[in-house]
Amino acid sequence: MDKIYDMSGKSVLITGGSRGLGRAMALGFAAQGADVAIVSRKIESCIETAEEIEALGVKAFPYAAHMADWTQVGEMADAVYKEFGKVDVLINNAGMSPLYDSLSEMSEELFDKIMGVNFKGPFRLSALVAARMAEAAGGSIINISSTASVNASPNSEPYGAAKAGLNAITRSFAYAYGPKVRVNCIMAGPFLTDISKAWDLEVFNENAKKTIPLQRGGEPGEIVGAALYLASDMASYTTGSTIAVDGGAH
């Protein structure tokens, strides 16, 4: 990849960074010269992605943490700062949308887990990192939301609600930590990542032709350009914004 957005000397922290959209962004930022901290629940997958990143000639820091755990999130932030000395870009990408039988039969434990990973964790991590960014040279925070946050989301209602909360704190944190910290959001549509393996792709593709202007799901690498833009100085007057990357589906 040509270095359209040169990230040399930058340190990037990506949650959910070992697979799917997170992995694509981790490799995309590394290709532009950034050092990257990859966080997910399983250290093995973090290490695998870290090895791919280091093969590009930059530093990688794999770290396992559960984003729904308030304490683990704080410990992870401390570990990344100890390793890199700074965070220039934070990407809150970790998310989950598990299946459930019905809304009325959903357990409190599952509800809390969905809200924790998709909203509580990003809230806590953003506050910790933004405060340090504001005291230093500033930085960019990018929240990865979903079109489920603004559209009806059958079978993923708590996920949509949590992502709507992420949309809301994007603007709130932009006010709270500006002008040195910019906070923006990418509202992602249907991407063909690991999660899509559970879809009936024949049905999805037929529906996409009717409901998505580009008539298909996105490939993971197609989110990278938006993330690089929002992280770069090219977006120096962009904050509190939500950009849809969804093939026009919103």
ZAPAKE-379274 format. One record per residue (C-alpha): x, y, z; residue in one letter. Coordinates in Angstrom, 2 decimals, always signed. Layout:
residues N
+---------+---------+---------+---+
:      c1 :      c2 :      c3 : r :
+---------+---------+---------+---+
:       X :       Y :       Z : A :
...
+---------+---------+---------+---+
END
This chain:
residues 250
+---------+---------+---------+---+
:      c1 :      c2 :      c3 : r :
+---------+---------+---------+---+
:   +0.00 :   +0.00 :   +0.00 : M :
:   +1.34 :   +3.43 :   -0.90 : D :
:   +1.77 :   +5.75 :   +2.07 : K :
:   -1.10 :   +8.09 :   +1.31 : I :
:   -1.47 :   +8.81 :   +5.02 : Y :
:   +2.00 :   +8.59 :   +6.55 : D :
:   +1.71 :   +7.33 :  +10.13 : M :
:   +5.44 :   +6.94 :  +10.78 : S :
:   +6.20 :   +7.50 :  +14.46 : G :
:   +2.55 :   +7.19 :  +15.49 : K :
:   +1.30 :   +4.71 :  +18.09 : S :
:   -2.13 :   +3.20 :  +17.49 : V :
:   -4.25 :   +1.18 :  +19.93 : L :
:   -6.94 :   -1.01 :  +18.35 : I :
:   -9.39 :   -3.07 :  +20.40 : T :
:  -10.78 :   -6.14 :  +18.72 : G :
:   -7.67 :   -5.82 :  +16.61 : G :
:   -6.88 :   -9.46 :  +15.93 : S :
:   -9.55 :  -10.28 :  +13.35 : R :
:  -12.16 :   -8.82 :  +11.04 : G :
:  -12.29 :   -5.05 :  +10.70 : L :
:   -9.83 :   -4.60 :  +13.56 : G :
:   -7.18 :   -6.76 :  +11.91 : R :
:   -7.68 :   -4.96 :   +8.59 : A :
:   -7.18 :   -1.59 :  +10.30 : M :
:   -4.19 :   -2.85 :  +12.29 : A :
:   -2.45 :   -3.98 :   +9.11 : L :
:   -3.52 :   -0.83 :   +7.28 : G :
:   -2.02 :   +1.48 :   +9.91 : F :
:   +1.12 :   -0.65 :  +10.11 : A :
:   +1.52 :   -0.39 :   +6.33 : A :
:   +1.51 :   +3.38 :   +6.78 : Q :
:   +4.34 :   +3.17 :   +9.33 : G :
:   +2.47 :   +3.12 :  +12.67 : A :
:   +3.33 :   +0.99 :  +15.69 : D :
:   +0.20 :   -0.89 :  +16.71 : V :
:   -1.13 :   -2.33 :  +19.97 : A :
:   -3.58 :   -5.16 :  +19.27 : I :
:   -6.06 :   -5.98 :  +22.00 : V :
:   -8.60 :   -8.79 :  +22.14 : S :
:   -9.75 :  -11.44 :  +24.59 : R :
:   -7.43 :  -14.16 :  +23.26 : K :
:   -3.70 :  -13.52 :  +23.42 : I :
:   -2.97 :  -16.19 :  +20.79 : E :
:   -4.84 :  -14.33 :  +18.06 : S :
:   -3.25 :  -11.05 :  +19.16 : C :
:   +0.20 :  -12.59 :  +18.83 : I :
:   -0.59 :  -13.91 :  +15.34 : E :
:   -1.66 :  -10.46 :  +14.15 : T :
:   +1.32 :   -8.87 :  +15.90 : A :
:   +3.66 :  -11.11 :  +13.90 : E :
:   +2.01 :   -9.97 :  +10.65 : E :
:   +2.44 :   -6.34 :  +11.72 : I :
:   +6.09 :   -6.73 :  +12.69 : E :
:   +6.75 :   -8.29 :   +9.29 : A :
:   +5.93 :   -4.82 :   +7.89 : L :
:   +8.85 :   -3.34 :   +9.80 : G :
:   +7.03 :   -1.65 :  +12.68 : V :
:   +6.45 :   -2.49 :  +16.35 : K :
:   +3.46 :   -4.48 :  +17.57 : A :
:   +2.20 :   -5.03 :  +21.11 : F :
:   -0.27 :   -7.90 :  +21.64 : P :
:   -2.37 :   -7.74 :  +24.79 : Y :
:   -5.35 :   -9.74 :  +26.05 : A :
:   -8.17 :   -7.95 :  +27.86 : A :
:  -11.93 :   -8.21 :  +28.21 : H :
:  -13.45 :   -4.88 :  +27.21 : M :
:  -16.42 :   -5.35 :  +29.54 : A :
:  -14.11 :   -5.43 :  +32.57 : D :
:  -13.55 :   -1.93 :  +33.97 : W :
:  -10.35 :   -2.91 :  +35.77 : T :
:   -8.84 :   -4.84 :  +32.87 : Q :
:   -9.45 :   -1.89 :  +30.55 : V :
:   -7.48 :   +0.37 :  +32.88 : G :
:   -4.65 :   -2.12 :  +33.22 : E :
:   -4.50 :   -2.51 :  +29.46 : M :
:   -4.27 :   +1.25 :  +28.91 : A :
:   -1.41 :   +1.45 :  +31.41 : D :
:   +0.40 :   -1.44 :  +29.69 : A :
:   +0.15 :   +0.17 :  +26.25 : V :
:   +1.47 :   +3.49 :  +27.55 : Y :
:   +4.32 :   +1.68 :  +29.29 : K :
:   +5.18 :   -0.12 :  +26.03 : E :
:   +4.85 :   +2.77 :  +23.56 : F :
:   +5.05 :   +5.84 :  +25.80 : G :
:   +2.04 :   +7.40 :  +24.10 : K :
:   -1.13 :   +6.70 :  +22.14 : V :
:   -1.73 :   +8.93 :  +19.13 : D :
:   -4.76 :   +7.04 :  +17.81 : V :
:   -7.31 :   +4.95 :  +19.68 : L :
:   -9.75 :   +2.82 :  +17.70 : I :
:  -12.61 :   +1.37 :  +19.74 : N :
:  -13.46 :   -1.54 :  +17.48 : N :
:  -14.21 :   -4.44 :  +19.85 : A :
:  -17.81 :   -5.53 :  +19.64 : G :
:  -20.15 :   -8.48 :  +19.94 : M :
:  -23.71 :   -9.30 :  +18.89 : S :
:  -24.55 :  -12.82 :  +20.08 : P :
:  -27.73 :  -14.64 :  +19.13 : L :
:  -30.60 :  -15.09 :  +21.60 : Y :
:  -33.97 :  -16.84 :  +21.49 : D :
:  -36.17 :  -13.84 :  +22.23 : S :
:  -36.03 :  -10.42 :  +23.83 : L :
:  -38.15 :  -11.50 :  +26.77 : S :
:  -35.99 :  -14.54 :  +27.48 : E :
:  -32.63 :  -12.77 :  +27.25 : M :
:  -30.62 :  -13.18 :  +30.44 : S :
:  -29.37 :  -10.21 :  +32.41 : E :
:  -25.86 :  -11.66 :  +32.14 : E :
:  -25.97 :  -11.66 :  +28.33 : L :
:  -27.47 :   -8.17 :  +28.20 : F :
:  -24.77 :   -6.81 :  +30.51 : D :
:  -22.05 :   -8.51 :  +28.45 : K :
:  -23.31 :   -6.95 :  +25.20 : I :
:  -23.53 :   -3.50 :  +26.76 : M :
:  -20.17 :   -3.94 :  +28.46 : G :
:  -18.16 :   -4.87 :  +25.38 : V :
:  -19.90 :   -2.47 :  +22.98 : N :
:  -20.36 :   +0.56 :  +25.22 : F :
:  -18.94 :   +0.43 :  +28.75 : K :
:  -15.46 :   -0.63 :  +27.63 : G :
:  -15.12 :   +2.03 :  +24.92 : P :
:  -16.44 :   +4.65 :  +27.36 : F :
:  -13.86 :   +3.76 :  +29.98 : R :
:  -10.94 :   +3.40 :  +27.56 : L :
:  -11.76 :   +6.63 :  +25.73 : S :
:  -11.84 :   +8.56 :  +29.00 : A :
:   -8.50 :   +7.16 :  +30.15 : L :
:   -6.74 :   +7.68 :  +26.82 : V :
:   -8.33 :  +11.04 :  +25.95 : A :
:   -7.27 :  +12.51 :  +29.30 : A :
:   -3.66 :  +11.53 :  +28.60 : R :
:   -3.87 :  +12.74 :  +25.00 : M :
:   -5.18 :  +16.12 :  +26.17 : A :
:   -2.28 :  +16.49 :  +28.60 : E :
:   +0.22 :  +15.63 :  +25.87 : A :
:   +0.29 :  +16.43 :  +22.15 : A :
:   -3.34 :  +15.49 :  +21.47 : G :
:   -4.66 :  +12.66 :  +19.37 : G :
:   -7.53 :  +11.03 :  +17.54 : S :
:  -10.16 :   +8.61 :  +18.83 : I :
:  -12.26 :   +6.61 :  +16.36 : I :
:  -15.31 :   +4.67 :  +17.49 : N :
:  -16.52 :   +1.83 :  +15.28 : I :
:  -20.30 :   +1.86 :  +15.42 : S :
:  -22.92 :   +0.13 :  +13.27 : S :
:  -25.89 :   +1.00 :  +11.11 : T :
:  -27.84 :   -1.03 :  +13.68 : A :
:  -27.51 :   +2.06 :  +15.88 : S :
:  -29.86 :   +4.07 :  +13.66 : V :
:  -31.96 :   +1.37 :  +11.97 : N :
:  -34.28 :   -1.28 :  +13.32 : A :
:  -32.04 :   -4.18 :  +14.29 : S :
:  -34.03 :   -7.44 :  +14.49 : P :
:  -32.24 :  -10.05 :  +16.61 : N :
:  -29.60 :   -7.55 :  +17.72 : S :
:  -31.56 :   -4.91 :  +19.63 : E :
:  -29.18 :   -4.55 :  +22.63 : P :
:  -26.23 :   -4.35 :  +20.23 : Y :
:  -27.94 :   -1.54 :  +18.29 : G :
:  -28.71 :   +0.29 :  +21.53 : A :
:  -25.11 :   -0.01 :  +22.72 : A :
:  -23.79 :   +1.28 :  +19.40 : K :
:  -26.26 :   +4.19 :  +19.60 : A :
:  -24.64 :   +5.02 :  +22.92 : G :
:  -21.26 :   +4.93 :  +21.18 : L :
:  -22.57 :   +7.43 :  +18.62 : N :
:  -23.69 :   +9.69 :  +21.46 : A :
:  -20.41 :   +9.71 :  +23.37 : I :
:  -18.56 :  +10.43 :  +20.14 : T :
:  -19.99 :  +13.94 :  +20.18 : R :
:  -19.84 :  +14.25 :  +23.97 : S :
:  -16.18 :  +13.28 :  +24.16 : F :
:  -15.34 :  +15.58 :  +21.24 : A :
:  -16.63 :  +18.46 :  +23.39 : Y :
:  -15.10 :  +17.16 :  +26.62 : A :
:  -11.56 :  +16.69 :  +25.29 : Y :
:  -11.31 :  +19.21 :  +22.46 : G :
:   -9.51 :  +21.02 :  +21.02 : P :
:   -6.46 :  +18.75 :  +21.35 : K :
:   -8.35 :  +15.46 :  +21.00 : V :
:  -10.57 :  +14.75 :  +18.01 : R :
:  -13.27 :  +12.09 :  +18.44 : V :
:  -15.12 :  +10.64 :  +15.46 : N :
:  -17.17 :   +7.60 :  +14.59 : C :
:  -17.35 :   +5.18 :  +11.68 : I :
:  -20.83 :   +3.70 :  +11.34 : M :
:  -20.15 :   +0.39 :   +9.65 : A :
:  -22.65 :   -1.50 :   +7.56 : G :
:  -22.60 :   -5.23 :   +6.75 : P :
:  -19.04 :   -6.43 :   +6.26 : F :
:  -17.99 :   -9.90 :   +5.19 : L :
:  -15.89 :  -10.75 :   +8.25 : T :
:  -15.82 :  -13.84 :  +10.45 : D :
:  -19.29 :  -13.01 :  +11.74 : I :
:  -20.74 :  -13.29 :   +8.24 : S :
:  -19.88 :  -17.00 :   +8.19 : K :
:  -23.03 :  -17.52 :  +10.25 : A :
:  -25.20 :  -15.73 :   +7.67 : W :
:  -27.19 :  -17.31 :   +4.88 : D :
:  -25.08 :  -15.58 :   +2.24 : L :
:  -27.43 :  -16.50 :   -0.60 : E :
:  -30.27 :  -14.66 :   +1.13 : V :
:  -27.95 :  -11.81 :   +2.12 : F :
:  -26.73 :  -11.30 :   -1.43 : N :
:  -30.28 :  -11.25 :   -2.78 : E :
:  -31.33 :   -8.69 :   -0.15 : N :
:  -28.22 :   -6.61 :   -0.79 : A :
:  -29.24 :   -6.14 :   -4.41 : K :
:  -32.48 :   -4.53 :   -3.19 : K :
:  -31.37 :   -2.61 :   -0.10 : T :
:  -27.72 :   -1.60 :   -0.58 : I :
:  -26.84 :   +0.81 :   -3.40 : P :
:  -23.51 :   -0.96 :   -3.96 : L :
:  -25.45 :   -4.27 :   -3.92 : Q :
:  -22.98 :   -6.21 :   -1.77 : R :
:  -21.37 :   -6.54 :   +1.63 : G :
:  -18.11 :   -4.78 :   +2.37 : G :
:  -14.68 :   -6.36 :   +2.43 : E :
:  -12.72 :   -5.71 :   +5.67 : P :
:  -10.06 :   -3.64 :   +3.91 : G :
:  -12.70 :   -1.18 :   +2.74 : E :
:  -12.95 :   +0.38 :   +6.20 : I :
:   -9.25 :   +1.22 :   +6.36 : V :
:   -9.36 :   +4.39 :   +4.25 : G :
:  -11.96 :   +6.05 :   +6.46 : A :
:  -10.01 :   +5.17 :   +9.61 : A :
:   -6.73 :   +6.48 :   +8.19 : L :
:   -8.42 :   +9.72 :   +7.14 : Y :
:   -9.96 :  +10.33 :  +10.56 : L :
:   -6.66 :   +9.56 :  +12.29 : A :
:   -4.61 :  +11.84 :  +10.04 : S :
:   -3.98 :  +15.57 :   +9.90 : D :
:   -6.12 :  +15.61 :   +6.74 : M :
:   -9.08 :  +15.44 :   +9.15 : A :
:   -7.79 :  +18.24 :  +11.38 : S :
:  -11.15 :  +20.07 :  +11.29 : Y :
:  -13.27 :  +16.95 :  +11.67 : T :
:  -14.50 :  +16.02 :  +15.14 : T :
:  -17.76 :  +14.82 :  +16.67 : G :
:  -18.67 :  +13.36 :  +13.29 : S :
:  -20.14 :  +10.03 :  +12.25 : T :
:  -19.20 :   +8.70 :   +8.83 : I :
:  -21.20 :   +5.83 :   +7.33 : A :
:  -19.14 :   +3.15 :   +5.58 : V :
:  -21.95 :   +0.84 :   +4.55 : D :
:  -22.29 :   +0.74 :   +0.78 : G :
:  -25.09 :   +3.31 :   +1.09 : G :
:  -27.29 :   +1.03 :   +3.20 : A :
:  -28.12 :   +3.60 :   +5.88 : H :
+---------+---------+---------+---+
END
